[in-house]
Amino acid sequence: MNQLVFSQILDGMGLKYRIAGNGKTAVEMLRTLKPGLVLMDVSMPEMNGYEATAAIRELEAANGTHTPIIGITAHALRGDREKCLGAGMDDYLPKPISPQKLADKITHWRNSAQRLSESA
């Protein structure tokens, strides 16, 4: 159900995207597709979002890159944002996802990445 909601929002924004069914696949997709942004659900099978983020950050440390990762979680408890950021994610968004909040986060991180590439 979450994948359907995300697909509708991303389609509405005119973005190209791929959906990984689990954290292990997410890491492999990042390695091969080199996306500009990752929406990382923290509750995934095989490898959760925290573990997948750690694996991605390890790969990036080796090649000197950094992909913004927005943690998506059903947990909106005190400390969950800090847990996502502590795991290496750049931002956090609790479920249920508001289309406008997701669009705002994506726009923010895409603009930040663009400013960084222009200054390099």
C-alpha positions in Angstrom: 0.0 0.0 0.0 2.8 2.4 0.9 4.5 1.7 -2.5 1.2 2.7 -4.3 0.9 5.9 -2.3 4.6 6.9 -3.0 4.2 6.0 -6.7 1.2 8.3 -7.0 3.0 11.2 -5.3 6.2 10.7 -7.3 4.2 10.3 -10.6 2.4 13.5 -9.8 5.7 15.3 -9.4 6.9 14.0 -12.7 9.8 12.2 -11.2 11.6 9.0 -12.4 12.0 6.4 -9.6 12.5 2.8 -8.8 11.0 0.9 -5.8 13.1 -1.6 -3.9 11.2 -4.4 -2.2 13.7 -4.8 0.6 16.8 -3.1 2.0 19.3 -5.4 0.3 17.8 -4.6 -3.1 17.9 -0.9 -2.2 21.6 -1.0 -1.6 22.2 -2.8 -4.9 20.0 -0.4 -6.8 21.9 2.5 -5.3 25.2 0.9 -6.4 24.0 0.4 -10.0 21.5 3.3 -10.6 23.2 6.1 -8.7 20.0 8.0 -7.8 20.0 11.6 -6.8 17.8 10.9 -3.7 16.7 7.9 -1.7 13.4 7.6 0.2 14.3 4.9 2.7 11.5 3.0 4.6 13.1 2.0 7.9 10.9 -1.1 8.1 11.9 -3.4 5.3 12.5 -7.1 5.0 16.0 -8.8 4.7 17.8 -5.6 5.7 16.0 -2.7 7.4 16.4 0.9 6.5 18.9 1.6 9.2 21.1 -1.3 8.0 20.7 -0.4 4.3 21.6 3.2 5.1 24.8 2.0 6.9 25.7 -0.1 3.9 25.1 2.8 1.5 27.2 5.1 3.6 30.0 2.5 3.7 30.0 2.3 -0.1 30.0 6.1 -0.4 32.9 6.5 2.0 34.9 4.3 -0.3 34.1 6.3 -3.4 33.7 9.8 -2.0 30.0 10.3 -2.9 26.9 11.2 -0.8 23.3 10.6 -1.8 20.7 12.3 0.4 18.5 9.7 2.2 15.1 10.6 3.7 14.1 8.1 6.3 10.4 7.2 6.1 9.0 5.6 9.3 5.6 4.7 10.8 7.2 5.8 14.1 6.5 9.4 15.1 7.8 9.0 18.6 10.2 11.3 20.4 13.7 10.3 19.3 12.8 8.6 16.0 14.0 11.5 14.0 17.3 11.4 15.9 17.6 7.7 15.3 17.2 8.2 11.6 19.8 11.0 11.5 22.1 8.9 13.7 21.9 6.0 11.3 23.3 8.3 8.5 20.0 9.5 7.0 19.9 13.2 6.0 16.2 13.7 6.9 13.1 12.1 8.3 9.4 11.9 7.4 6.8 10.1 9.5 3.9 8.2 8.1 1.2 8.7 7.2 2.8 10.6 4.4 1.4 13.9 3.4 1.9 14.4 -0.4 2.8 18.1 0.2 5.3 17.3 2.9 6.9 14.7 0.8 7.1 17.0 -2.2 8.6 19.7 0.0 11.3 17.3 1.3 12.1 16.1 -2.2 12.3 19.7 -3.5 14.5 20.7 -0.6 17.0 17.9 -1.1 17.1 18.2 -4.9 17.7 21.9 -4.6 20.5 21.3 -2.0 22.2 18.8 -4.3 21.9 21.2 -7.2 23.5 24.0 -5.2 26.4 21.7 -4.2 27.1 20.6 -7.7 27.0 24.2 -9.0 29.6 25.3 -6.3 31.9 22.4 -7.0 
